[in-house]
Amino acid sequence: MSLRFRLVLTLWLVTALAGAMTLGLAAGDAYRSARSDTQTTLTRASYVLERNYHMEPRVGDPLYAEMTSIKLLGVMAPGTCILYEQRLISERRLCAGWQVFGQIAPGWFRDLSERVFEPPASVTRSGSASQSGAFHVQASFDPVAAATLAWQRTSLALWQTLAMAAGVLVLGSIAIVWRLGPVRGIVSGLDRLACGDLDARVEPGGAQEFGQIARAVNHLAERLRASAAQSHALTRKLIEVEDVERRQLARDLHDEFGQTLTATAALAASMSCAAPQDRPDIDRDAKTIGANIRNMMDCLRGAFARLRPPDLEDVGLAASLRTMLDGWATQRGTRLTLDYDLDEKGMSNAVALDLYRIVQECVTNAMRHGAPARVRVALRQAGDSISLSVEDDGGGTLVRGQSGHGVLGISERTSAMGGELQMRETDLGVRVDVTVPAAVARNAA
């Protein structure tokens, strides 16, 4: 759920809550008015009874009671009722009409109002109309009239609230969408950074806070770009150091271990030739030692081939890859194919060596951890990128969360070239895909 949608939804909920509170306050104000009208009616009725008795000496007149009732009805608020008695006037009840409140409130609203609001309580008052007489008055408010008054005011407030809420919601939603416009650019820039696009930048705009965020994101992108450049340079340096160490190790093995094996093989041959006729066991043991030394020298030559980088400047990458694959095919009897469609002109030696080492490591892993009948190597240039894929049918698997030195070396070389690495299991084995920008391959030192 986007930030804009959440803010707009929050605005709608707050507006709905405020509208409900407004309607509740309107209904509550109606009940307060009903209680005030009840008290006012009681005060006015008491005054009329006192004044009417003193101003009208015709207490015994039959029309006195009717005239008093007419005067009382004139001072009663709509919806109120009074119950009064006075000397020579029996107890009477009068109720003022409340048609001015409009149509009677629905039953559900009356039930709800009785549960939420306290109905207006009746009030009483007694007084002396003369030395020989007294009066008693009780004023109350009709519950249905009180609910109808609340319904009337709530209905009026409802339309006002709806009109105001519509304006607030429309204008507020527009303001939120407009004010949060820069958020989309900031999120887009962060997504591009997360995907590895270190050239992504955010255009500052909108409120001051958004401008600060945009500048912070751009500063972060610059730092990430600088860190990535330093990391690539360090990785490249480490790979170069590794290649130098490999050459040194190959030279040391050739100079020391190779000479020792050669001398030992000569000594074994000499022992075989000098063995007496009656000691066939010496001849047999000497030949066995010679056979073991030849096997060791074959393994040593394979190690030399893996340790010494090929002469890519003279031979070229394609020829070096074919030589390596033919060697594996001869040694293991596996069918290795090379699909090569790449223009080596202008390619840096470092990138060519990285591609060679990646293929070498992939084939070595396939042979070491599986039993492939076929290994397919494809190296092509497609548009602005160079794609390398190595796929075998040896039934090997990838162990999640674990990586050996070979996989680590492939990842480091791919990172040094600024490329992308994908390794996945297929139905028959493992497939490794490496994509390198062609510009990097041409311009790398």
Contacts in CASP RR format, 6 or more apart in sequence:
PFRMAT RR
TARGET T0000
AUTHOR 0000-0000-0000
METHOD contacts of the structure
MODEL  1
MSLRFRLVLTLWLVTALAGAMTLGLAAGDAYRSARSDTQTTLTRASYVLE
RNYHMEPRVGDPLYAEMTSIKLLGVMAPGTCILYEQRLISERRLCAGWQV
FGQIAPGWFRDLSERVFEPPASVTRSGSASQSGAFHVQASFDPVAAATLA
WQRTSLALWQTLAMAAGVLVLGSIAIVWRLGPVRGIVSGLDRLACGDLDA
RVEPGGAQEFGQIARAVNHLAERLRASAAQSHALTRKLIEVEDVERRQLA
RDLHDEFGQTLTATAALAASMSCAAPQDRPDIDRDAKTIGANIRNMMDCL
RGAFARLRPPDLEDVGLAASLRTMLDGWATQRGTRLTLDYDLDEKGMSNA
VALDLYRIVQECVTNAMRHGAPARVRVALRQAGDSISLSVEDDGGGTLVR
GQSGHGVLGISERTSAMGGELQMRETDLGVRVDVTVPAAVARNAA
3 180 0 8 1.000
3 183 0 8 1.000
4 176 0 8 1.000
4 177 0 8 1.000
4 180 0 8 1.000
4 183 0 8 1.000
7 176 0 8 1.000
7 180 0 8 1.000
8 173 0 8 1.000
8 176 0 8 1.000
8 177 0 8 1.000
11 168 0 8 1.000
11 169 0 8 1.000
11 172 0 8 1.000
11 173 0 8 1.000
11 176 0 8 1.000
12 169 0 8 1.000
15 165 0 8 1.000
15 168 0 8 1.000
15 169 0 8 1.000
16 165 0 8 1.000
18 165 0 8 1.000
19 161 0 8 1.000
19 165 0 8 1.000
22 157 0 8 1.000
22 161 0 8 1.000
23 154 0 8 1.000
23 157 0 8 1.000
23 158 0 8 1.000
23 161 0 8 1.000
24 154 0 8 1.000
26 150 0 8 1.000
26 153 0 8 1.000
26 154 0 8 1.000
26 156 0 8 1.000
26 157 0 8 1.000
27 113 0 8 1.000
27 116 0 8 1.000
27 117 0 8 1.000
27 150 0 8 1.000
27 153 0 8 1.000
27 154 0 8 1.000
28 117 0 8 1.000
28 150 0 8 1.000
29 153 0 8 1.000
30 146 0 8 1.000
30 149 0 8 1.000
30 150 0 8 1.000
30 152 0 8 1.000
30 153 0 8 1.000
30 154 0 8 1.000
31 113 0 8 1.000
31 117 0 8 1.000
31 118 0 8 1.000
31 119 0 8 1.000
31 120 0 8 1.000
31 146 0 8 1.000
31 150 0 8 1.000
33 149 0 8 1.000
34 79 0 8 1.000
34 120 0 8 1.000
34 141 0 8 1.000
34 145 0 8 1.000
34 146 0 8 1.000
34 149 0 8 1.000
35 120 0 8 1.000
35 121 0 8 1.000
35 141 0 8 1.000
37 77 0 8 1.000
37 78 0 8 1.000
37 79 0 8 1.000
37 80 0 8 1.000
37 141 0 8 1.000
38 77 0 8 1.000
38 80 0 8 1.000
38 120 0 8 1.000
38 121 0 8 1.000
38 122 0 8 1.000
38 123 0 8 1.000
38 139 0 8 1.000
38 140 0 8 1.000
38 141 0 8 1.000
39 123 0 8 1.000
39 139 0 8 1.000
40 77 0 8 1.000
41 75 0 8 1.000
41 76 0 8 1.000
41 77 0 8 1.000
41 80 0 8 1.000
41 82 0 8 1.000
41 96 0 8 1.000
41 139 0 8 1.000
42 82 0 8 1.000
42 123 0 8 1.000
42 124 0 8 1.000
42 125 0 8 1.000
42 137 0 8 1.000
42 138 0 8 1.000
42 139 0 8 1.000
43 125 0 8 1.000
44 75 0 8 1.000
44 76 0 8 1.000
45 72 0 8 1.000
45 75 0 8 1.000
45 76 0 8 1.000
45 82 0 8 1.000
45 84 0 8 1.000
45 137 0 8 1.000
45 139 0 8 1.000
46 125 0 8 1.000
46 127 0 8 1.000
46 135 0 8 1.000
46 137 0 8 1.000
47 75 0 8 1.000
48 68 0 8 1.000
48 71 0 8 1.000
48 72 0 8 1.000
48 75 0 8 1.000
49 68 0 8 1.000
49 72 0 8 1.000
49 84 0 8 1.000
49 86 0 8 1.000
49 129 0 8 1.000
49 135 0 8 1.000
49 137 0 8 1.000
50 127 0 8 1.000
50 128 0 8 1.000
50 129 0 8 1.000
50 135 0 8 1.000
52 67 0 8 1.000
52 68 0 8 1.000
52 71 0 8 1.000
53 59 0 8 1.000
53 86 0 8 1.000
53 129 0 8 1.000
53 130 0 8 1.000
53 135 0 8 1.000
54 129 0 8 1.000
54 130 0 8 1.000
56 64 0 8 1.000
56 67 0 8 1.000
58 64 0 8 1.000
59 87 0 8 1.000
59 88 0 8 1.000
60 88 0 8 1.000
64 88 0 8 1.000
64 89 0 8 1.000
65 89 0 8 1.000
65 92 0 8 1.000
68 86 0 8 1.000
68 89 0 8 1.000
69 92 0 8 1.000
69 94 0 8 1.000
72 82 0 8 1.000
72 84 0 8 1.000
72 94 0 8 1.000
73 94 0 8 1.000
73 96 0 8 1.000
74 96 0 8 1.000
76 82 0 8 1.000
76 94 0 8 1.000
76 96 0 8 1.000
77 96 0 8 1.000
78 96 0 8 1.000
78 97 0 8 1.000
78 98 0 8 1.000
78 99 0 8 1.000
78 100 0 8 1.000
78 101 0 8 1.000
78 145 0 8 1.000
79 95 0 8 1.000
79 96 0 8 1.000
79 97 0 8 1.000
79 98 0 8 1.000
79 101 0 8 1.000
79 141 0 8 1.000
79 142 0 8 1.000
79 145 0 8 1.000
79 146 0 8 1.000
79 149 0 8 1.000
80 95 0 8 1.000
80 96 0 8 1.000
80 139 0 8 1.000
80 140 0 8 1.000
80 141 0 8 1.000
80 142 0 8 1.000
81 93 0 8 1.000
81 94 0 8 1.000
81 95 0 8 1.000
81 96 0 8 1.000
81 139 0 8 1.000
81 140 0 8 1.000
81 141 0 8 1.000
81 142 0 8 1.000
82 93 0 8 1.000
82 94 0 8 1.000
82 137 0 8 1.000
82 138 0 8 1.000
82 139 0 8 1.000
82 140 0 8 1.000
83 91 0 8 1.000
83 92 0 8 1.000
83 93 0 8 1.000
83 137 0 8 1.000
83 138 0 8 1.000
83 140 0 8 1.000
84 91 0 8 1.000
84 92 0 8 1.000
84 94 0 8 1.000
84 135 0 8 1.000
84 136 0 8 1.000
84 137 0 8 1.000
84 138 0 8 1.000
85 91 0 8 1.000
85 92 0 8 1.000
85 135 0 8 1.000
85 136 0 8 1.000
86 129 0 8 1.000
86 133 0 8 1.000
86 134 0 8 1.000
86 135 0 8 1.000
87 129 0 8 1.000
87 130 0 8 1.000
87 132 0 8 1.000
87 133 0 8 1.000
87 134 0 8 1.000
87 135 0 8 1.000
95 142 0 8 1.000
97 145 0 8 1.000
98 142 0 8 1.000
98 145 0 8 1.000
98 148 0 8 1.000
98 149 0 8 1.000
101 145 0 8 1.000
101 148 0 8 1.000
101 149 0 8 1.000
101 151 0 8 1.000
101 152 0 8 1.000
102 148 0 8 1.000
102 152 0 8 1.000
103 148 0 8 1.000
104 144 0 8 1.000
104 148 0 8 1.000
105 113 0 8 1.000
105 144 0 8 1.000
105 147 0 8 1.000
105 148 0 8 1.000
105 150 0 8 1.000
105 151 0 8 1.000
106 151 0 8 1.000
109 147 0 8 1.000
109 150 0 8 1.000
109 151 0 8 1.000
109 154 0 8 1.000
110 143 0 8 1.000
110 144 0 8 1.000
110 147 0 8 1.000
113 146 0 8 1.000
113 147 0 8 1.000
113 150 0 8 1.000
114 143 0 8 1.000
114 147 0 8 1.000
117 150 0 8 1.000
119 141 0 8 1.000
119 143 0 8 1.000
119 146 0 8 1.000
120 140 0 8 1.000
120 141 0 8 1.000
120 146 0 8 1.000
121 140 0 8 1.000
122 138 0 8 1.000
122 139 0 8 1.000
122 140 0 8 1.000
123 138 0 8 1.000
123 139 0 8 1.000
123 140 0 8 1.000
124 136 0 8 1.000
124 137 0 8 1.000
124 138 0 8 1.000
124 139 0 8 1.000
125 136 0 8 1.000
125 137 0 8 1.000
125 138 0 8 1.000
125 139 0 8 1.000
126 134 0 8 1.000
126 135 0 8 1.000
126 136 0 8 1.000
126 137 0 8 1.000
127 134 0 8 1.000
127 135 0 8 1.000
127 136 0 8 1.000
128 134 0 8 1.000
128 135 0 8 1.000
129 135 0 8 1.000
179 206 0 8 1.000
179 207 0 8 1.000
181 206 0 8 1.000
182 204 0 8 1.000
182 205 0 8 1.000
182 206 0 8 1.000
182 207 0 8 1.000
182 210 0 8 1.000
182 211 0 8 1.000
182 214 0 8 1.000
183 210 0 8 1.000
185 202 0 8 1.000
185 203 0 8 1.000
186 202 0 8 1.000
186 210 0 8 1.000
186 213 0 8 1.000
186 214 0 8 1.000
186 217 0 8 1.000
188 202 0 8 1.000
189 200 0 8 1.000
189 201 0 8 1.000
189 202 0 8 1.000
189 217 0 8 1.000
190 217 0 8 1.000
192 200 0 8 1.000
193 200 0 8 1.000
193 217 0 8 1.000
193 220 0 8 1.000
193 221 0 8 1.000
193 224 0 8 1.000
198 221 0 8 1.000
198 224 0 8 1.000
198 225 0 8 1.000
198 228 0 8 1.000
199 221 0 8 1.000
199 225 0 8 1.000
200 221 0 8 1.000
201 218 0 8 1.000
201 221 0 8 1.000
202 213 0 8 1.000
202 214 0 8 1.000
202 217 0 8 1.000
202 218 0 8 1.000
203 214 0 8 1.000
204 210 0 8 1.000
204 211 0 8 1.000
204 214 0 8 1.000
204 215 0 8 1.000
205 211 0 8 1.000
205 214 0 8 1.000
231 415 0 8 1.000
232 415 0 8 1.000
232 416 0 8 1.000
232 418 0 8 1.000
235 412 0 8 1.000
235 415 0 8 1.000
235 416 0 8 1.000
236 350 0 8 1.000
236 416 0 8 1.000
236 444 0 8 1.000
238 412 0 8 1.000
239 350 0 8 1.000
239 354 0 8 1.000
239 412 0 8 1.000
239 413 0 8 1.000
239 416 0 8 1.000
240 350 0 8 1.000
243 309 0 8 1.000
243 353 0 8 1.000
246 307 0 8 1.000
246 308 0 8 1.000
246 309 0 8 1.000
247 307 0 8 1.000
247 308 0 8 1.000
247 309 0 8 1.000
249 307 0 8 1.000
250 303 0 8 1.000
250 304 0 8 1.000
250 307 0 8 1.000
250 308 0 8 1.000
253 300 0 8 1.000
253 303 0 8 1.000
253 304 0 8 1.000
253 307 0 8 1.000
254 304 0 8 1.000
257 300 0 8 1.000
258 297 0 8 1.000
258 300 0 8 1.000
261 293 0 8 1.000
261 296 0 8 1.000
261 297 0 8 1.000
261 300 0 8 1.000
262 297 0 8 1.000
264 289 0 8 1.000
264 290 0 8 1.000
264 293 0 8 1.000
265 290 0 8 1.000
265 293 0 8 1.000
265 294 0 8 1.000
265 297 0 8 1.000
268 286 0 8 1.000
268 287 0 8 1.000
268 289 0 8 1.000
268 290 0 8 1.000
268 293 0 8 1.000
269 286 0 8 1.000
269 290 0 8 1.000
271 282 0 8 1.000
271 286 0 8 1.000
271 289 0 8 1.000
272 282 0 8 1.000
272 283 0 8 1.000
272 286 0 8 1.000
272 287 0 8 1.000
275 282 0 8 1.000
275 283 0 8 1.000
275 286 0 8 1.000
276 282 0 8 1.000
305 324 0 8 1.000
306 360 0 8 1.000
306 364 0 8 1.000
309 353 0 8 1.000
309 356 0 8 1.000
309 357 0 8 1.000
310 316 0 8 1.000
310 320 0 8 1.000
310 323 0 8 1.000
310 324 0 8 1.000
310 356 0 8 1.000
311 320 0 8 1.000
312 320 0 8 1.000
312 349 0 8 1.000
312 352 0 8 1.000
312 353 0 8 1.000
312 356 0 8 1.000
313 349 0 8 1.000
315 323 0 8 1.000
316 344 0 8 1.000
316 352 0 8 1.000
317 342 0 8 1.000
317 344 0 8 1.000
317 347 0 8 1.000
317 352 0 8 1.000
317 355 0 8 1.000
317 356 0 8 1.000
317 379 0 8 1.000
318 338 0 8 1.000
318 340 0 8 1.000
318 342 0 8 1.000
318 344 0 8 1.000
320 356 0 8 1.000
321 338 0 8 1.000
321 340 0 8 1.000
321 356 0 8 1.000
321 359 0 8 1.000
321 377 0 8 1.000
321 379 0 8 1.000
322 338 0 8 1.000
324 356 0 8 1.000
324 359 0 8 1.000
324 360 0 8 1.000
324 363 0 8 1.000
325 336 0 8 1.000
325 337 0 8 1.000
325 338 0 8 1.000
325 363 0 8 1.000
325 375 0 8 1.000
325 377 0 8 1.000
326 336 0 8 1.000
328 334 0 8 1.000
328 336 0 8 1.000
328 363 0 8 1.000
328 367 0 8 1.000
328 375 0 8 1.000
329 335 0 8 1.000
329 336 0 8 1.000
332 367 0 8 1.000
334 367 0 8 1.000
334 372 0 8 1.000
334 373 0 8 1.000
334 374 0 8 1.000
334 375 0 8 1.000
335 373 0 8 1.000
335 374 0 8 1.000
335 375 0 8 1.000
336 363 0 8 1.000
336 374 0 8 1.000
336 375 0 8 1.000
336 377 0 8 1.000
337 374 0 8 1.000
337 375 0 8 1.000
337 376 0 8 1.000
337 377 0 8 1.000
338 377 0 8 1.000
338 378 0 8 1.000
338 379 0 8 1.000
339 376 0 8 1.000
339 377 0 8 1.000
339 378 0 8 1.000
339 379 0 8 1.000
339 380 0 8 1.000
340 378 0 8 1.000
340 379 0 8 1.000
340 380 0 8 1.000
341 379 0 8 1.000
341 380 0 8 1.000
341 381 0 8 1.000
342 379 0 8 1.000
342 380 0 8 1.000
342 381 0 8 1.000
342 386 0 8 1.000
343 381 0 8 1.000
344 352 0 8 1.000
346 442 0 8 1.000
347 441 0 8 1.000
347 442 0 8 1.000
348 441 0 8 1.000
348 442 0 8 1.000
348 443 0 8 1.000
348 444 0 8 1.000
348 445 0 8 1.000
350 444 0 8 1.000
350 445 0 8 1.000
351 417 0 8 1.000
351 436 0 8 1.000
351 440 0 8 1.000
351 441 0 8 1.000
351 444 0 8 1.000
354 413 0 8 1.000
354 414 0 8 1.000
354 416 0 8 1.000
354 417 0 8 1.000
355 379 0 8 1.000
355 386 0 8 1.000
355 388 0 8 1.000
355 434 0 8 1.000
355 436 0 8 1.000
357 409 0 8 1.000
357 413 0 8 1.000
358 388 0 8 1.000
358 390 0 8 1.000
358 410 0 8 1.000
358 413 0 8 1.000
358 414 0 8 1.000
358 432 0 8 1.000
358 434 0 8 1.000
359 377 0 8 1.000
359 379 0 8 1.000
359 388 0 8 1.000
359 390 0 8 1.000
361 406 0 8 1.000
361 407 0 8 1.000
361 409 0 8 1.000
361 410 0 8 1.000
362 377 0 8 1.000
362 390 0 8 1.000
362 410 0 8 1.000
362 432 0 8 1.000
363 375 0 8 1.000
363 377 0 8 1.000
363 390 0 8 1.000
364 406 0 8 1.000
365 406 0 8 1.000
365 407 0 8 1.000
365 430 0 8 1.000
366 372 0 8 1.000
366 375 0 8 1.000
366 390 0 8 1.000
366 392 0 8 1.000
366 394 0 8 1.000
366 396 0 8 1.000
366 430 0 8 1.000
369 396 0 8 1.000
370 392 0 8 1.000
370 394 0 8 1.000
370 395 0 8 1.000
370 396 0 8 1.000
371 394 0 8 1.000
371 395 0 8 1.000
372 392 0 8 1.000
372 393 0 8 1.000
372 394 0 8 1.000
372 395 0 8 1.000
372 429 0 8 1.000
373 393 0 8 1.000
373 394 0 8 1.000
374 392 0 8 1.000
374 393 0 8 1.000
375 390 0 8 1.000
375 391 0 8 1.000
375 392 0 8 1.000
375 393 0 8 1.000
376 389 0 8 1.000
376 390 0 8 1.000
376 391 0 8 1.000
376 392 0 8 1.000
377 388 0 8 1.000
377 389 0 8 1.000
377 390 0 8 1.000
378 387 0 8 1.000
378 388 0 8 1.000
378 389 0 8 1.000
378 390 0 8 1.000
379 386 0 8 1.000
379 387 0 8 1.000
379 388 0 8 1.000
380 386 0 8 1.000
380 387 0 8 1.000
381 387 0 8 1.000
381 438 0 8 1.000
383 438 0 8 1.000
384 437 0 8 1.000
384 438 0 8 1.000
384 439 0 8 1.000
385 435 0 8 1.000
385 436 0 8 1.000
385 437 0 8 1.000
385 438 0 8 1.000
386 435 0 8 1.000
386 436 0 8 1.000
386 437 0 8 1.000
386 438 0 8 1.000
386 441 0 8 1.000
387 433 0 8 1.000
387 434 0 8 1.000
387 435 0 8 1.000
387 436 0 8 1.000
388 433 0 8 1.000
388 434 0 8 1.000
388 435 0 8 1.000
388 436 0 8 1.000
389 431 0 8 1.000
389 432 0 8 1.000
389 433 0 8 1.000
389 434 0 8 1.000
390 431 0 8 1.000
390 432 0 8 1.000
391 426 0 8 1.000
391 429 0 8 1.000
391 430 0 8 1.000
391 431 0 8 1.000
391 432 0 8 1.000
392 428 0 8 1.000
392 429 0 8 1.000
392 430 0 8 1.000
393 428 0 8 1.000
393 429 0 8 1.000
394 428 0 8 1.000
394 429 0 8 1.000
394 430 0 8 1.000
395 428 0 8 1.000
395 429 0 8 1.000
395 430 0 8 1.000
396 425 0 8 1.000
396 429 0 8 1.000
396 430 0 8 1.000
397 425 0 8 1.000
397 429 0 8 1.000
397 430 0 8 1.000
398 423 0 8 1.000
398 424 0 8 1.000
398 425 0 8 1.000
398 430 0 8 1.000
403 411 0 8 1.000
407 423 0 8 1.000
410 421 0 8 1.000
410 432 0 8 1.000
410 434 0 8 1.000
411 421 0 8 1.000
414 420 0 8 1.000
414 421 0 8 1.000
414 434 0 8 1.000
414 436 0 8 1.000
415 421 0 8 1.000
417 436 0 8 1.000
417 437 0 8 1.000
417 440 0 8 1.000
417 441 0 8 1.000
417 444 0 8 1.000
418 436 0 8 1.000
418 437 0 8 1.000
418 440 0 8 1.000
419 434 0 8 1.000
419 435 0 8 1.000
419 436 0 8 1.000
419 437 0 8 1.000
419 440 0 8 1.000
420 434 0 8 1.000
420 435 0 8 1.000
421 432 0 8 1.000
421 433 0 8 1.000
421 434 0 8 1.000
422 432 0 8 1.000
422 433 0 8 1.000
422 434 0 8 1.000
423 430 0 8 1.000
423 431 0 8 1.000
423 432 0 8 1.000
423 433 0 8 1.000
424 430 0 8 1.000
424 431 0 8 1.000
425 431 0 8 1.000
END
